[in-house]
Structures are given as structure tokens and as C-alpha cells.
Amino acid sequence: MQFAKLPMVLLLLLLVSFVSSVEIGAPANGMAAAAE
């Protein structure tokens, strides 16, 4: 059952890396404007 969690962990790592890259690449004001 340990391997069943592997895809979930990979997706989580991908999401974290994507979010961090977006936060670094975009200014805070731009993110706030996009959120609204």
C-alpha cells in the first residue's frame, strides 16, 4: 500500500514547486490582482 501514495506525493511536490515558482516570478501586487 506504500506505493499507492507515491503518485499523490509526486503531485503534491509538483504543486508546491509550481506555486513557489509563481510566487518568485510574479510580484505580490500582480498575484493579488489576479486573485480578484
N, C-alpha and C positions, 0 to 999 in steps of 0.2 A: 504493500500500500504506500510505501515511501515514494515510489516513482510516480504515483498519481498526483503528488503535489508539485512535481518538477515543472510542468507547464505553467502552473499558477505562479510559481516563484519567478520563472523567466518573464512572464507577462508583467509581474509587479516591478521587476528590475527595469524592464523596458519603459514602463510608465514613469518610474522615478527619473530615469536618465532623460526622457523626453521633457518632463516638467522642468527639471533643473536646467536643461539647455535653453528652454524657452525663457525661463526667468533670467538667465545670464544674457541671452541675446536681445531681449526686449526691455525697454525702460519701464519702471514701475507705473508711470503715468499711462503708458500705452496699454499695459495689462489692465489697468483699472477702467480705461475707456472701452476696451474690448469686452470686459466682463459685463458692462452695462449695455 
